Amino acid sequence: MSKIQMTTPLVEMDGDEMTRILWKYIKEELIEPFVDLKTEYYDLGLEHRNETDDQVTIDSAEATKKYGVAVKCATITPNAARVEEYKLKEMWKSPNGTIRAILDGTVFRAPIIVKGIEPCVRNWKKPITIARHAYGDVYKASEMKIPGAGKVELVYTDASGKEERVLVHEFKEAGVVQGQHNICGSIESFARSCFNFALDSKQSLWFATKDTISKQYDHTFKDIFEEIFNAEYKEKFDALGIEYFYTLIDDAVARVMKSEGGFIWACKNYDGDVMSDMLSSAFGSLAMMTSVLVSPQGYYEYEAAHGTVQRHYYKHLNGEETSTNSVATIFAWTGALRKRGELDGNSDLMKFADDLETACIKTIEEGKMTGDLARITSIANPTVLNSLDFIKAIRTTYESL
């Protein structure tokens, strides 16, 4: 059988540890036998990022702007221990954070629904997609330990040198202080990415902050969303029969627990970080969670929502067998290939992506799975497969479709 042809390359961002091993297996077993794969390759493994002073991360993001679609393996964000382990020149920043900032994107994360892996919340019937703003707030905060009594102020100095001051706190004793920021341009991009994604997926959109407490910071988010929606998107939403509404974050949490799912929940940066992990765990596993970075300019970067699976990697290095779930990483590839096919008008590539996802789900529903799923499945007597054999089982299922 001839391979499916590609006309435009994907940007391929390789990664670290066990997910790097899975990356190679997935390409060799599930993609290259069926697709004449064209990629522009960037090695975002920590050693190579260190060798290039992290320039490779910047280059990969710029390439995504050129080609429009990227697929990324999980990568290490180094801490002090990693600096020592890898003998790094410095504690390099999160590659995801760097890429998100360059692409000005919003992260959308959704669970992969499989029969036999039931959500903890019984009434959840459809996926709930988290839209996480990927700039600012606590992730760009400035912090200070306050040694004793004194005054802390916010000071804004405009271009002419004029100052405005706001008292943060009059300290009577030692404490801590943190200053957060965001920019209107990034919030506008966040809003448009959310509205566009809702239209593309034909799902209603919720947005939640805490504007009753944060009457300037969070209220600015609320106002920007409302202004852009009314000016640019309301008629389009009405035509599709979907809705946009704003609610407080605590009200949203309560509503989510009693919903059936099937909507997009837009959150500020930290809220989205926390809620996406809550949803992934409640739906079954972080390894069953898709993640795509979408920019308002139409750039897409697909990845798994989880990390590099460090513990399994060390077992692998010691020659021990691992049973690592590769589904989210496979879905990163299928998401990128489908989008590439969509943008290029390549229906064969789109069908391949759909069929490979079907094969993943069918394999699990037939009782063949990795150890993490076997521990939580309601399927009787599941067959636990090691990392490579699970991928090979998916290939067998795909070839039988």
C-alpha positions in Angstrom: 0.0 0.0 0.0 1.4 3.4 -1.0 2.1 5.9 1.8 -0.1 9.0 2.3 1.7 12.0 0.9 2.3 15.3 2.6 2.8 18.6 0.8 3.8 20.9 3.7 6.0 19.9 6.6 5.1 19.8 10.3 7.4 21.4 12.8 8.6 18.6 15.0 9.9 19.4 18.5 11.6 16.4 20.1 11.8 16.2 23.9 13.1 14.5 27.0 13.3 11.2 29.0 10.6 8.6 28.6 8.4 10.6 26.3 11.4 10.9 23.9 11.6 7.1 23.8 7.8 6.9 23.1 8.2 9.6 20.4 10.6 7.3 18.5 8.3 4.3 18.9 5.3 6.2 17.7 7.0 7.5 14.6 8.5 4.1 13.7 5.4 2.0 14.4 2.4 4.2 13.8 3.3 7.0 11.4 6.2 6.3 9.1 4.9 3.0 7.8 1.7 4.8 6.6 2.7 8.4 5.9 5.5 9.9 3.9 6.3 12.0 6.9 7.7 15.5 6.3 8.9 17.5 9.3 11.3 20.3 10.1 13.0 18.8 13.1 14.1 20.6 16.3 15.7 18.8 19.2 14.3 20.4 22.3 16.0 17.8 24.5 17.6 19.5 27.5 21.1 18.8 26.5 20.6 20.4 23.1 18.8 23.4 24.6 21.8 23.9 26.8 24.3 23.6 23.9 22.4 26.2 21.9 21.7 28.6 24.9 18.0 27.8 24.3 18.1 29.3 20.8 16.7 26.0 19.4 13.4 26.7 21.4 13.1 30.1 19.8 13.9 28.8 16.4 11.2 26.1 16.7 8.6 28.6 17.6 9.6 30.9 14.7 9.3 27.8 12.4 5.8 27.2 13.7 4.9 30.7 12.5 6.3 29.8 9.1 4.6 26.4 8.7 1.5 27.0 10.9 1.4 23.6 12.6 3.8 22.0 15.1 3.9 18.8 17.2 5.9 18.8 20.5 7.2 16.1 22.8 7.2 16.7 26.5 10.3 18.6 27.8 12.1 19.2 31.1 11.7 22.5 32.8 14.9 22.5 34.9 15.1 23.1 38.6 18.2 23.2 40.7 18.5 19.4 40.7 18.3 19.3 37.0 21.0 22.0 36.6 23.3 19.8 38.6 22.2 16.5 36.8 22.7 17.9 33.3 25.5 20.3 34.1 23.5 23.2 32.6 25.0 26.6 31.9 21.9 28.1 33.7 18.4 27.2 34.8 16.7 27.5 31.4 13.1 28.7 31.2 10.2 26.4 30.4 10.2 25.7 26.7 6.4 25.7 26.7 6.4 29.2 28.3 8.9 30.5 25.7 6.9 29.0 22.8 3.6 30.3 24.2 5.0 33.8 24.5 6.3 33.9 20.9 3.1 32.4 19.4 0.9 34.5 21.7 -1.3 31.4 22.1 -3.9 29.9 24.3 -3.7 26.3 25.6 -6.8 24.1 25.1 -6.8 20.8 27.0 -9.5 18.2 26.8 -9.8 14.6 28.1 -9.8 11.6 25.7 -13.1 9.7 26.5 -12.8 5.9 26.5 -15.5 3.3 27.6 -14.2 1.5 30.7 -12.4 4.6 32.0 -15.3 6.4 33.7 -14.9 9.9 35.2 -15.1 10.3 38.9 -18.1 12.7 38.4 -20.9 10.4 37.3 -22.9 13.0 35.3 -19.9 14.0 33.1 -20.9 12.5 29.7 -18.9 14.7 27.3 -15.4 16.2 27.4 -14.8 19.5 29.2 -12.1 21.6 27.5 -10.0 23.9 29.5 -8.8 27.1 27.8 -5.8 28.4 29.7 -4.4 31.9 29.2 -0.7 31.3 28.7 0.8 34.7 29.7 1.5 36.6 32.9 -0.1 36.5 36.4 1.8 34.5 39.0 4.1 33.0 36.2 5.6 36.4 35.5 5.3 37.8 39.0 7.9 39.7 40.9 8.3 38.8 44.6 10.0 40.1 47.7 10.5 38.9 51.2 9.7 41.7 53.6 12.2 41.6 56.6 10.2 43.8 59.0 8.0 46.8 59.5 7.7 49.1 56.5 5.6 50.2 53.5 5.1 48.5 50.2 3.7 50.4 47.2 2.9 49.9 43.6 4.5 52.6 41.5 3.7 53.4 37.9 5.9 56.0 36.1 4.6 57.1 32.7 6.7 58.2 29.7 6.9 61.8 31.0 8.1 60.7 34.4 4.8 61.3 36.2 4.2 58.8 39.0 1.1 57.1 40.4 1.2 55.2 43.6 -1.0 52.6 45.3 -0.4 51.3 48.8 -0.1 47.5 48.9 0.4 47.1 52.6 1.7 48.8 55.7 3.8 46.0 57.2 4.0 45.8 61.1 6.2 42.7 60.9 8.0 40.4 58.4 6.1 39.0 55.4 6.1 38.5 51.7 4.8 40.5 48.7 4.1 39.7 45.1 3.4 41.9 42.1 1.6 40.5 39.1 0.9 41.9 35.7 -0.8 41.2 32.4 -1.2 43.2 29.1 -4.3 44.0 27.2 -3.0 42.8 23.9 -2.4 39.3 25.4 -5.8 39.2 27.0 -7.4 40.2 23.6 -5.5 37.4 21.9 -6.7 35.0 24.6 -10.3 36.1 24.1 -10.2 35.8 20.3 -8.5 32.3 20.5 -11.3 31.2 22.8 -14.1 32.5 20.7 -12.5 31.1 17.5 -12.0 27.7 19.1 -15.6 27.6 20.3 -16.8 28.4 16.8 -14.5 25.7 15.2 -15.7 23.1 17.7 -19.3 24.3 17.9 -19.2 24.4 21.7 -20.4 27.0 24.2 -17.8 29.0 26.1 -17.6 29.8 29.7 -15.2 32.4 31.1 -14.6 32.7 34.9 -12.5 35.0 37.1 -13.0 36.8 40.4 -13.9 40.3 39.4 -16.0 40.9 42.6 -12.7 40.8 44.5 -10.2 41.9 41.9 -12.1 45.0 40.6 -9.3 46.2 38.3 -7.2 43.2 37.4 -9.8 40.5 36.9 -12.4 43.0 35.8 -10.2 44.0 32.9 -10.3 40.4 31.6 -14.1 40.3 31.9 -14.5 43.6 30.1 -12.2 42.7 27.2 -14.0 39.4 26.7 -17.4 41.1 26.7 -16.3 43.9 24.3 -14.7 41.5 21.8 -17.6 39.1 22.0 -20.3 41.7 21.4 -18.4 43.4 18.6 -17.1 40.4 16.7 -18.6 37.1 17.7 -22.1 37.4 19.0 -23.9 36.9 15.7 -21.7 34.0 14.8 -22.4 32.3 18.1 -26.1 32.9 17.7 -26.1 31.4 14.2 -24.5 28.2 15.6 -26.8 28.0 18.6 -24.0 28.2 21.1 -23.5 30.7 23.9 -20.8 32.7 25.7 -21.3 33.7 29.3 -19.2 35.0 32.2 -19.4 33.8 35.8 -17.3 33.9 38.9 -14.7 31.2 39.2 -16.2 29.7 42.4 -19.6 29.6 40.7 -18.0 27.9 37.6 -16.5 25.2 39.8 -19.9 24.4 41.3 -21.6 24.4 37.8 -18.9 22.2 36.3 -19.5 19.5 38.9 -23.2 19.3 38.0 -22.9 19.6 34.3 -22.8 16.9 31.6 -19.7 18.5 30.0 -19.4 19.3 26.3 -18.2 23.0 26.6 -15.1 25.1 26.8 -14.1 26.6 30.2 -11.8 29.6 29.8 -9.5 30.4 32.8 -6.7 32.8 33.6 -3.2 31.3 33.7 -3.1 29.8 37.2 -6.8 28.8 37.3 -6.3 27.0 34.0 -3.2 25.2 35.3 -5.0 23.9 38.4 -8.3 23.1 36.8 -6.8 21.2 33.8 -5.1 18.8 36.2 -8.3 18.5 38.3 -10.3 17.6 35.1 -7.6 15.2 33.8 -7.5 13.3 37.0 -11.3 13.3 37.4 -11.7 12.0 33.8 -9.2 9.2 34.5 -5.5 10.1 33.7 -3.3 12.9 32.8 -1.9 10.6 30.1 -5.4 10.7 28.5 -5.5 14.5 28.0 -4.9 16.4 24.7 -3.3 19.8 24.6 -3.1 22.3 21.7 -1.7 25.8 21.7 -3.8 28.0 19.4 -2.8 31.6 18.4 -5.2 34.2 17.0 -3.0 34.3 13.9 -3.8 30.7 13.2 -0.7 28.9 14.5 -1.2 25.4 16.1 1.1 23.5 18.4 0.0 20.1 19.6 1.5 18.2 22.6 0.6 15.9 25.4 -0.7 17.5 28.6 1.7 15.5 30.8 5.5 15.6 31.6 8.5 13.6 30.6 7.7 10.5 32.9 11.0 10.7 34.6 10.5 7.7 36.9 9.8 5.4 33.9 12.8 6.8 32.1 15.2 5.8 34.8 13.7 2.3 34.9 14.2 2.1 31.1 17.8 3.1 31.5 18.3 0.3 34.0 16.9 -2.2 31.5 13.6 -2.6 33.4 10.3 -3.0 31.6 8.0 0.0 31.6 4.3 0.3 30.9 4.0 4.0 29.9 0.8 5.4 28.5 1.5 7.0 25.1 -2.1 7.9 24.1 -1.8 11.7 24.7 1.5 11.8 22.7 -0.1 9.8 19.9 -3.1 12.3 19.9 -0.6 15.1 19.7 0.7 13.6 16.4 -2.8 12.9 15.1 -4.0 16.4 16.1 -1.1 18.0 14.2 -1.5 15.7 11.2 -5.2 16.4 11.0 -4.7 20.1 11.1 -1.9 19.9 8.5 -4.3 17.9 6.3 -7.1 20.4 6.9 -4.9 23.4 6.0 -3.5 21.6 2.9 -6.8 20.1 1.7 -5.4 16.6 2.3 -8.3 14.4 3.1 -6.2 11.3 3.2 -4.0 12.7 5.9 -7.1 13.8 7.9 -8.6 10.3 7.6 -5.4 8.7 8.8 -5.4 10.9 11.9 -9.0 10.0 12.6 -8.5 6.3 12.1 -5.3 6.2 14.3 -7.3 7.8 17.1 -10.1 5.3 16.6 -7.5 2.5 16.8 -6.1 3.9 20.1 -9.6 4.0 21.7 -10.6 0.6 20.3 -7.4 -1.1 21.6 -8.2 0.1 25.1 -11.9 -0.7 25.0 -10.9 -4.2 23.9 -9.0 -4.5 27.2 -5.4 -4.0 26.0 -3.8 -1.1 27.9 -0.9 0.2 30.0 -0.7 -0.2 33.7 -2.0 3.2 34.7 -5.3 2.5 32.9 -5.5 -1.1 34.1 -5.6 0.2 37.7 -8.7 2.3 37.1 -10.6 0.6 34.4 -14.0 -1.1 34.8 -13.1 -3.6 32.0 -12.8 -7.1 33.4 -9.4 -8.8 33.3 -7.5 -6.2 31.2 -4.3 -7.2 29.5 -1.4 -5.0 30.7 1.1 -4.3 28.0 4.5 -2.7 28.2 5.3 0.6 26.5 6.3 -0.7 23.1 3.8 -3.6 22.9 0.9 -1.2 23.6 2.0 0.9 20.6 2.3 -2.3 18.5 -1.2 -3.4 19.6 -2.6 0.0 18.4 -0.8 -0.6 15.0 -2.5 -4.1 14.8 -5.9 -2.5 15.5 -5.3 0.3 13.0 -4.4 -2.2 10.3 -7.6 -4.2 11.0 -9.9 -1.2 10.6 
